Amino acid sequence: MSAFNNPFDPNTKLTQGCSCGHHANQAEHDHAKVMEARDLEDRAVEGAIMRALFPHDETRRNFLRTVGASTALAAISTFFPLGAAKEAFAQVGGKLEKTKLKVGFIPITCATPIIMAHPLGFYAKQGLDVEVVKTAGWAVIRDKSLSKEYDAAHMLSPMPLAISLGAGSNPIPWTMPAVENINGQAITLAIKHKDKRDPKDWKGFKFAVPFDYSMHNYLLRYYLAEHGIDPDKDVQIRSVPPPEMVANLRADNIDGFLAPDPMNQRAVYDGVGFIHILSKEIWDGHPCCGFTASKEFVTQMPNTYHALLKGILEATAYARKPENRKEIAAAIAPANYLNQPVTVVEQVLTGTYADGLGNIKTVPNRIDFDPFPWQSFAIWIMTQMKRWGQINGEINYQKVAQEVFLATDATRLMKEVGLVPPTTTSKKFSVMKKEFDPSKPEQYIKSFAIRKS
């Protein structure tokens, strides 16, 4: 973890004055943010006017060097209504291009910020009327997003990369400006396998994952391969929509799954499975799902996009705080959202849970919420896509990561809502004690003994 002051860390201490700790009270904080935003708008208008009057860069620079920026603007204001231009920009710049939106989600706790932003009012605060639409599976989410039935959607973090790269279809530019959750998955086995805790005993097992392009698929394959099990030869891995996983485990159609919660906890609650290992024990801090939108939506409706993202970022910050987790569980458990018993959702969000083997465990960050879309996450995902033959050929990892995982947008809007983002977009991390260096993706792929490519 980098050494910056992370406001998502519950141990971070803020002053009682305001949310960022730098003002005497929240009113001063809000006023400062408004003035900062207005100042940025003013600079944008002034720059646009200067470029219009002096379209040639060198001429403009010479003029400014000769008279100075303040004198230049004062002179221009004598014959150009600079104040009126700034006022007009302020009125137009903040206008939402669209206020009624549809955002698709899968009923899992990974979608917590997207879901809770509706009942807890985070969308309304941004002037948006958002309908969050419960959706049956990831293929449906993808198809409804591509057809523009959904304005934006909850997706597995590899999905916008796969869509942008054209994995399995024609490439369409897609973006992920925020991670919805970190951790929040587990390998759950049928209760009949409670004495088969060694993965080397799993040859012939049938596993389910939510989607081919998912962290679940990659983490399960990684975990199996590190134990000498070839995921393409020694076991079967099939895609099953999360809401159907527990039923398939109960019906003995599968031996286990690596799934998002609350499916793991629901299997325990129903007495049909036990939690073998949390995904955070494979890679602590891994991304799972994200808030995604097409590049077209981001560029053609920038104000609506920013408002939607801001609402989700504020919801994410609220979800990060442990003291809010029970309230959130109650808000998202009902039938129109997760359709789960509140106690199941609480066990996931609070991290105090039954493991199905007679133990009560306490893991506060079993699931957590940190929205920053590290571009090194995207690069790791692409290495696994290539490792398992989902993509081939030369890949410009850095370019794709920058275009899809919109760290710049996250940084700017996190600041607007009083959060402190990281100072870099990439970092090293370890998966099952093996370090990943995002600057050496091809070397990383070739370091694995079990792989397709």
N, C-alpha and C positions, 0 to 999 in steps of 0.2 A: 504494500500500500504506500502511495506517495505521501510525502510529509506535509501536504497542504492542509489548511484548516477545513475539514469536510463537514458541512452542516448536516449531512445525512447521518453522521456518526452520533449516536445518542450520548456519547461521552463528551462531545464538543460542548463547551460552556459558553453561553451567550449572556450578555448583560440583560437586565430586565427592562431596559429602555425600549428596544425595538427588536425586530426579528433578525437584523444583521449585527446588532451590538455596537453600532457606531453613532447612534443618535440618542438624544435624551428621551424620546418617546416615539411611538409608532407614527404619530401624525407628522413629526419632523422627518422620519424615514420616508413616508409616502410622498411628502412634499419634495424631498431631495430627489426621489426617483422621477417624479414628474418633471422637475426642472432639468434633470440630466437628459431625459428623453427629448424635452423641448430644445435643449441646446444641440443635441445631435441632429434634430430636424432642421434647425436653423442653419447649421453648418452644411447640411445636404442641399438646402435651397441656395445658399450663397455660392456653393461650389458649382451647382447647375447653371446659375446665372453667369458666373465668370466664364464657364466653358462655352455658353451660348454666345457671349459677347466676344470672346477671344478663342475661337475654335482651334487655332494652332497652338500646340503645347508650348513651344519655345517663345512665341510672342506673349502668351499669357504669363509665363514665368518671368520674362524680362520686365514686363509691366509691374508685376508684384514686387520684384526685387527693387525696382526704381522708386516706387512710391510707398510700398508697404501695404499689407493687407487691410489694415484699418482705414488708412487714407483712401485706398481704392474703393472700399465698400461705401465709405462716406460720400465719395464723389459719385458713385453709381446711384446712390439713393436719391440724389438731387433730380435725376431724370427718370428713374425707374422705381415703381412702388414696391420697394423691397419688403416693407412691413406687411403689405397686403398679400404678397406672394407667400410669405411665411405663414400667414393666417390661413390662406387657402390650402396650403400643403398640410397643415395640421388637421384641417377639417376632412380632407380627402384621404390623407395617409392612414387614418385610423378607422375608416369606414369598412365594415365587413362586407365582402362581396357576396356572402351567402350566410344566412344565420340558421337555417334548418338543415341539419346534417344527419346522415346515417353512418354509424360506426359499427362494424361487425365485430363480434367477439365469440370465442369458444368458452363455454362455462367451466373455467378452471381458475384457480387462485392466481395464476400467472397474469391474468387480465385485471387484477385488483384495481390498479389506478384508473384504467379505462372504465371499468364498471362503476366503482364507487364515486367517480366524478359526477355521475348522474344523480343518484339519490342524495348525495351530500352537497350538491349545489356548486361544484367547481366549474362546470360548463356554463351554468346560468350566470355566474359571476363575470364571465368573459363576454356576456351578451349572446350566447349561443343556445339554440334549442336543439339538443343532440338526442337522437333516438339511438340507444345502444341495442343492437339487434343480436339476440342469441342465435348462434349458427351451429349446424350439426357437425361439421368437420372442416379440416384445413383445405381440402380441395374446393369445397363450397366457398369458403372465405376467399380463396384465391380467385375463383371464377367470378364471384360477385364483385370483387374489387376491380378485376380487369374489365368487366362489363360496365363499370361505373355505377352499379346499383348501390355500392357503398362508397362514401366519400373518402373514408380512411378505415383502417382495420387493425385489429390485434392480429399479429402474425408471429409465427416462430421466427427467431432471429435469422436463421439461414434462408428463409423464404424470399425476402427482398433481394438477397444476393443471387439466388437461383433465378428469379424472374429477370433481374438485370443482365445476368450472364446468358440467359436463354437456355438454361439447363432443362432439356426436355421440351422446349417450345421456342418460339421466336422471342428474342430479347426485347424487353420493355423497361425503360428506365424507372426504377423504383427506389424509394428512400426509407430509411429508418432513423429518424431524428432523436429517438429516445428508447432506451431499454425499459421494458415494463417491470421485469423482476430479475434478481440474481438468485442462484440456487433454486430451491423449490421443486426438486424432482427426487425420485428414488427408484431403486430397483425393488420391486415387490414380487415375491414368489408365492405360489399356491401353498396353502398350509400343509399339504401332504409332503412338501419338500423341506420341512423345517429341519431335517437332519442332513440336508445337502447344502451346507454353507460354503463349500469349496467350489469355485467356478469350474475347476477341472473335472468335476462330476456332472457338469451340465451338458455334455455332448448328447445331441439328439433332442434337446429342449426346443420348445416353440415359444418365441418371445413376441410381444407386441410393442410397437412404438407408435406415436401419434401420426407420423408422416415421414416419408423418406428424407425430406429436407428439414431435419429437426436436430436440435442439440441432443435430444433423447436418443436418436439413432446413432449419432456420432459418439456420444459418451458410452452407450452400451457397447458399441463395436470396440471402442478404445479399451474399455474395462475387460471385455472378453479376450481381446488380442494380447493384452498385458499378462493374462493368465494362460496364454498358449492356446486359446480357442479361436479358430478361424471363423469369423462370423458368417462367412459365405459358404463354408463347407461343413462345419461341425454342428451348427444350430440353424434353425429357421427364424427369420425376423420378418414380421408382416406389419403392415400399417393398419391400425384400428383407431377409429375416432375415440377420443378420451371418454365420452359418456358411455361407451359400449365396453370399456375394458374390464370393469369389475364383473359384468355379466358373462363375458367370455372366460374369465378366470373361474367363476362359479360353475360354468358349464363344462369345464375341463377342456376347452378348445385351445388353451394356451397354458404354459407352465409358469409364466411370469411376464412382467412388463417393466420397462423403464418409462415411467409416465409422469406427467405433471400432477401436482396435487390439485384437488383433494382426492384423486383416484386412489392413491396409495393408502391414505387414511381411511377412505371409505371401504377398501378391501379388508382392513383390520376391523373396522366398525361392524362389518357384516360377518366377520369370522371366517372369511374365505382365503385370506392371505396374511403374510407378515412382511414387514419392511426389512429387507436384507441389508441395504446400505443407502444412505442419503447421497444424492448427487454431489453435495458439498464436500463429501469425503473423497470424491474423485477429483474434483476441481473446485476449491472453495472460492466463491465469487464469480462463477461462470454466468454468462448471460443465458436467459431462456427465451423469453418472448419480447416483442417490441411493438411500439406504436409505429405504424407504417402508412405511407401514402404515396401515390404516384408522383413522379417528377412533374407531371402536368398540373396536378392539384397544387403542389408546392409553389410552382412558378406563376400559375394563372390566378390563384386566389391567395396571395401572400398574407393578407391581413387575417383572413379566416383561418388559414393554416397556423399563423403565429398565435392567434387566440386559442385555437384548439390545443396546440402544443403547450401553451402556457397553462391552460387548465389542467392538463394531464401532469405537467411538472409539479404544480402545486399539490395535486392529489398524491403524487408520488412522495413528496416531502412529508405529507401528513401520514401516509402509510408507513413511512420509515420509523415513526415514533412508536415504541412498544406500548405506551399507554393508550394508543388509539386502536390497537388491534382488535379488541373485543367489540368495540363499536362498529368497526368496519366489517367484522365477521357477521354481525347481526344485519348490517345493511345489504350485504351481497349474498347471503345464504338463501333468500326467498326464491320461489319457483321461477320468476321471470329473469333471475340472474343465474346463480349456481344450482339451485334446486337441491340443496344438501342440508342435512341437519346442522343446526348452528354449532353443536358441539364438535362435529367433524371439522368445520371450517376454523373454529377457534383453536383446535389442536394444531392445525397447520400454521396458522398465523402467529400464535403465541410461542410455538416451539415446545410446548409441554404436551407429550403425546404417548399413547400406548403403541408399542411396536408389534403387537400380535404374537409375541413370544412370552407374554406375562410380565414384561418390563414397562415401567413408566420412565420416559427419557425427557431431558430438558436440553433443548438446542435452540437458543433464542434466535439465531440467524438461519434456522432451517430454510426459511424463505426470507428474502430481504428485498429492498427496493432502492435502487440507485440508478437514476435515469441516464447517466452519461454513456453515450455509444462509443466506447473505446474502439478505435479503428484497428487495433491489434486483435480485438475479438473477431472482427470480420476476416482478418488475414488467417487466423487459426481455423475458422470455419471453412474457408476456401481450401486450406491444406487438407482437411478431412474430406471435402467433396472430391478433391483430386485423388487422395489416397484410396478412396473406395470406388473410383471410376465414374463418378457423376459428372465430372468435367474433365476435359483433356486439353493438351496443347499448352502453348505459352499463355501465361496469365500475368497481367500487370496488377499484382496484388495491391500495391499502394494506391494506384489510381482508382480501382474499383472500390476499395475500402473508403476512400475520401468521397466518392460520388454517392455511395449508398448510405454509409453510417455518417450522418450529418452532424459531426461533432461541433462545427462552427455555429450552427443554429442552436444546438443545445447550450453551448457556452454563453451565447448572447442572451437567450431567454432565461437561463438559470440565473443570470445576473439580474435580469428584470424583476424576477420574483424574489430577490433577496438571497439567492443561494450562491455559494462559491464553487465554481467548477474547477476541474484540474487545470494545470497550466500546460499540459501536453496532451496529445491525442493517442499516444501509444505507450505501452509498457510491457515489460516481460512478466511472465507468470509461469506457474508450474501446474502440470496435469499429472497426477499420480507420481509426484516427485520428479518428473522430467521437465526441465525448463524449456520454455518456448521463447525463441528470439524472433520477433516479427520481421526483423531485417534479413532473416535467412530461411524463408519458407520452404524452398526446394530442398535445402539441406535437411530440414526437419522431416519432410516426407520420406526422404531416402533413408532416414535413420531407423525406420520401423521394419522389423523382419517380416511382419504380416501386413501385406498391402496388395492392392490390385495394380497400382501404377508403379 
